[in-house]
């Protein structure tokens, strides 16, 4: 019986120490994701199709709206297309820096891992730029 009590005491002590260390773990800084630079700029004043803070907050709304317009209404533009995001922000598939969505260095994966959000876009879409991508598609000076 004494051995059982000693084991129970050791277990309770270990559990207490583990619980006591939780506040220390909670205070540890979580590193922010490293977002790769874009390969092109929309204009001299603005890099992305929308300001960075806006894209971080609303990119999913833009992607879903673009998807709905393209699939349901036949309206196909480049401005908020997933393909354009990948073409501009992810290294070419045949380059030395090529990364796929399963890599933490992938443009989408870096933030989605940080936010604990699952990405299912690439079950159907490319996670690397389309071959021979030429950059932004400008029509009359505006990104379509």
N, C-alpha and C positions, 0 to 999 in steps of 0.2 A: 504494500500500500504506500510506503514511503517513496518508493521509486516512482509510482504513478503521480504522487503529489509533487515531486521534484520536476517531473516532465511537464506537468500542468503549469507549475510556477515558471519554468523556463519559457514555455509557450506564451504565457500571459506577459512576461517581461519583454519578449521579442515583439509581440503585438503592440505593446505600449510604446516601445521605442520607434516602431514603424509609424504609429499614429502621431507621435511627437515630432517626427521629421517632416510630416506633410506641409506644415506652414512654410518650412524652408524651401521645399520643392515648388510651392505655389508662387514664391517670390522670384524664382529664377526667370531671367529674361528669355523670351522666346524670340529667336532671330527672325527678322522680317524676310519675306521671300525675295530672292534676287531675280528681278524681271529683266530679260535680255532687251537690249536696245533694238529699235526698229531699223530696218534696212533702208527705209525711205521716209520722206517727210511729205505731208500734204501741202504745206506751204512753209515759208521761212519763219512765220510766226507760230505755226502750230505743227506738231509732229504727227499726231494721230488724227483720225477722222473727227474726233471730238477731244476736248481737253482731258488730260490724264485722269483727274479726279472724277470727272463725269463717266469716263469709260470704266474705271474701277467699280463705280457704284452701279452703273446701268447697262453694262455690256450684255448681260443676259437678256434684258428686255429688248435691246436692239436686235440681238440674234434671233430671238423668238418672233419678233415682229417681222423681220426680214424673211424668216422661214415661212411664216403664214402667208405673207404677200406673194412669195415665190411659188409656193405649192398650191395655194388655194385660189389666187387671183392671177397667176401668171406674170406678175411684176418682178422682173429680175434686174437688180441693180448690184453694184459692187460695194457701195459705201459701207454697209454693216454686214457684209457676207463673211461667214466663217473662213471661206477660202482666202479672202483678202487678208484677214488677220494672220493666218498661217503663212501666206506668201510673204508678208512683210516682217513678221516677228520670229520666224523659225528658220534656222539655217537650212540651206539646200540639202536634199536627201543624199546627194553624192559627194558632199563636202566633208572635210575632216571633222567639222563641228556638228555634223548631223546628229540630231536627237529625235527620239520618238516619244510619244506621250507617256510611256512607262518610265522615262528618265525624269529625275527631279529637276533637270536643267531645261526641260521643255517649257516653252512660254506659258502654256495653260496650266501645266501641272504644278509649277512652282507656287502659284497663288492658291490653286484649288487644294493642294495638300495642306497649306497653311490654314485655310479656312475649313478644312475637313469636308470638302464638297466633292462628290463623285462626278467624274466627267464621263458621259456616255456618247458624246458627239462622234468620237472616233471609231465607234463600232461600224459606222457607215462612211464617214468622211476621212480624207487624208490627214495625217498628223504632221506631214512635211509639205513643203511648197510643191505646187504642180511643176512638172518639168518645163524648162525654158521660160520661167516666169519673168516678165519684163518690168514689174513694178506697178505703181498705181495706174488705174485706167482713168484718164482725164477726158471729159467731154465738154468742150467749150469752156475750159478752165475750171470746171467743177468736178469733183469726184462723184460719180454716179453710184 
